[in-house]
Amino acid sequence: MIWRLRSGHPASYTSDMILKKPDSVENKPVAMAGAQNVCMQLLCGPDDGCPNFAMRKFTVAPGGCTPRHQHDYEHEVYILAGEGVVFGNGKEQRIKAGDSMYVPANEVHQFRNDAAAGAGSLEFLCLVPALVHKPGAPQPIMVDCAVEAVPAR
Amino acid sequence: MIWRLRSGHPASYTSDMILKKPDSVENKPVAMAGAQNVCMQLLCGPDDGCPNFAMRKFTVAPGGCTPRHQHDYEHEVYILAGEGVVFGNGKEQRIKAGDSMYVPANEVHQFRNDAAAGAGSLEFLCLVPALVHKPGAPQPIMVDCAVEAVPAR
């Protein structure tokens, strides 16, 4: 994190606004066990100076999914494009562009693109506390994707 | 904020996942001085149990703008639809769907939809620390929209 005072500006200015174009951010395959055909762009994170929360964009190809997992921090999610399924509260629900979700800490959750091959990707923003993207952050607890972790209500 | 233990689930479950459809969230005109033709939906906030940050969706009609203002907390912004102009770092830059921004604390900033009447709205997510949406939060410092607050670099 670099704090840069800008000459001639009020002392309250401590860093610059950052504007990123979509193609300027590396889109990395998610290597976490259980992730299938998922890529992530870290749009705002600690390296940008973000003190409190981090914004990531996920792209899930048809047939792909995020791991069914849980962790002790929350997600705030906004579906940008496509449709699919979210697992949470012990069941699956359909989601599509424009939907938003709050996934509280310790909730077992998963996002799946159940579209046929060749259909569109499921794209969503998923925000987390900035600490998650700092070195040494604790790893999420993984839950077997083949098993319903929590009985449906 | 309501924490609800769910019978039959592990004790680590402290609240439910919340899934909101776009039309289920009230879209309120922004009443802040200097805001013109802007509406806001609070998608995730303290009332949902969000502990750290809040997700809002803004819609700026053609010719509209957010106030040119500053405050002691940051924004993380993602442009969902349309195009327009962001003021930050003392200058205006064009923005469009897919762009993302980190607006650090104390940065004078503004979003404008400079499209002609009848064109599409500028829509974006703007996230802030959750405290901002708790009662009694401090109000932003307003900057005269007609004046360049910070000299262009």
HADDOCK unambig.tbl for C-alpha pairs under 7 A between the chains (distance, minus, plus):
assign (segid A and resid 12 and name CA) (segid B and resid 106 and name CA) 6.01 0.50 0.50
assign (segid A and resid 13 and name CA) (segid B and resid 106 and name CA) 5.76 0.50 0.50
assign (segid A and resid 13 and name CA) (segid B and resid 107 and name CA) 6.25 0.50 0.50
assign (segid A and resid 15 and name CA) (segid B and resid 104 and name CA) 6.45 0.50 0.50
assign (segid A and resid 16 and name CA) (segid B and resid 89 and name CA) 6.04 0.50 0.50
assign (segid A and resid 16 and name CA) (segid B and resid 104 and name CA) 6.73 0.50 0.50
assign (segid A and resid 17 and name CA) (segid B and resid 88 and name CA) 6.05 0.50 0.50
assign (segid A and resid 17 and name CA) (segid B and resid 89 and name CA) 5.99 0.50 0.50
assign (segid A and resid 17 and name CA) (segid B and resid 102 and name CA) 5.66 0.50 0.50
assign (segid A and resid 17 and name CA) (segid B and resid 103 and name CA) 4.70 0.50 0.50
assign (segid A and resid 17 and name CA) (segid B and resid 104 and name CA) 6.03 0.50 0.50
assign (segid A and resid 18 and name CA) (segid B and resid 101 and name CA) 5.42 0.50 0.50
assign (segid A and resid 18 and name CA) (segid B and resid 102 and name CA) 5.07 0.50 0.50
assign (segid A and resid 18 and name CA) (segid B and resid 103 and name CA) 6.65 0.50 0.50
assign (segid A and resid 19 and name CA) (segid B and resid 100 and name CA) 5.90 0.50 0.50
assign (segid A and resid 19 and name CA) (segid B and resid 101 and name CA) 4.51 0.50 0.50
assign (segid A and resid 19 and name CA) (segid B and resid 102 and name CA) 6.72 0.50 0.50
assign (segid A and resid 20 and name CA) (segid B and resid 99 and name CA) 5.75 0.50 0.50
assign (segid A and resid 20 and name CA) (segid B and resid 100 and name CA) 5.27 0.50 0.50
assign (segid A and resid 20 and name CA) (segid B and resid 101 and name CA) 6.16 0.50 0.50
assign (segid A and resid 21 and name CA) (segid B and resid 98 and name CA) 6.95 0.50 0.50
assign (segid A and resid 21 and name CA) (segid B and resid 99 and name CA) 4.85 0.50 0.50
assign (segid A and resid 21 and name CA) (segid B and resid 100 and name CA) 6.73 0.50 0.50
assign (segid A and resid 22 and name CA) (segid B and resid 98 and name CA) 5.67 0.50 0.50
assign (segid A and resid 22 and name CA) (segid B and resid 99 and name CA) 5.73 0.50 0.50
assign (segid A and resid 43 and name CA) (segid B and resid 100 and name CA) 6.71 0.50 0.50
assign (segid A and resid 44 and name CA) (segid B and resid 102 and name CA) 6.45 0.50 0.50
assign (segid A and resid 88 and name CA) (segid B and resid 17 and name CA) 6.05 0.50 0.50
assign (segid A and resid 89 and name CA) (segid B and resid 16 and name CA) 6.05 0.50 0.50
assign (segid A and resid 89 and name CA) (segid B and resid 17 and name CA) 6.00 0.50 0.50
assign (segid A and resid 98 and name CA) (segid B and resid 21 and name CA) 6.95 0.50 0.50
assign (segid A and resid 98 and name CA) (segid B and resid 22 and name CA) 5.67 0.50 0.50
assign (segid A and resid 99 and name CA) (segid B and resid 20 and name CA) 5.75 0.50 0.50
assign (segid A and resid 99 and name CA) (segid B and resid 21 and name CA) 4.85 0.50 0.50
assign (segid A and resid 99 and name CA) (segid B and resid 22 and name CA) 5.73 0.50 0.50
assign (segid A and resid 100 and name CA) (segid B and resid 19 and name CA) 5.92 0.50 0.50
assign (segid A and resid 100 and name CA) (segid B and resid 20 and name CA) 5.27 0.50 0.50
assign (segid A and resid 100 and name CA) (segid B and resid 21 and name CA) 6.73 0.50 0.50
assign (segid A and resid 100 and name CA) (segid B and resid 43 and name CA) 6.70 0.50 0.50
assign (segid A and resid 101 and name CA) (segid B and resid 18 and name CA) 5.41 0.50 0.50
assign (segid A and resid 101 and name CA) (segid B and resid 19 and name CA) 4.52 0.50 0.50
assign (segid A and resid 101 and name CA) (segid B and resid 20 and name CA) 6.17 0.50 0.50
assign (segid A and resid 102 and name CA) (segid B and resid 17 and name CA) 5.66 0.50 0.50
assign (segid A and resid 102 and name CA) (segid B and resid 18 and name CA) 5.06 0.50 0.50
assign (segid A and resid 102 and name CA) (segid B and resid 19 and name CA) 6.73 0.50 0.50
assign (segid A and resid 102 and name CA) (segid B and resid 44 and name CA) 6.45 0.50 0.50
assign (segid A and resid 103 and name CA) (segid B and resid 17 and name CA) 4.71 0.50 0.50
assign (segid A and resid 103 and name CA) (segid B and resid 18 and name CA) 6.64 0.50 0.50
assign (segid A and resid 104 and name CA) (segid B and resid 15 and name CA) 6.44 0.50 0.50
assign (segid A and resid 104 and name CA) (segid B and resid 16 and name CA) 6.74 0.50 0.50
assign (segid A and resid 104 and name CA) (segid B and resid 17 and name CA) 6.03 0.50 0.50
assign (segid A and resid 106 and name CA) (segid B and resid 12 and name CA) 6.01 0.50 0.50
assign (segid A and resid 106 and name CA) (segid B and resid 13 and name CA) 5.79 0.50 0.50
assign (segid A and resid 107 and name CA) (segid B and resid 13 and name CA) 6.23 0.50 0.50
assign (segid A and resid 150 and name CA) (segid B and resid 9 and name CA) 6.94 0.50 0.50
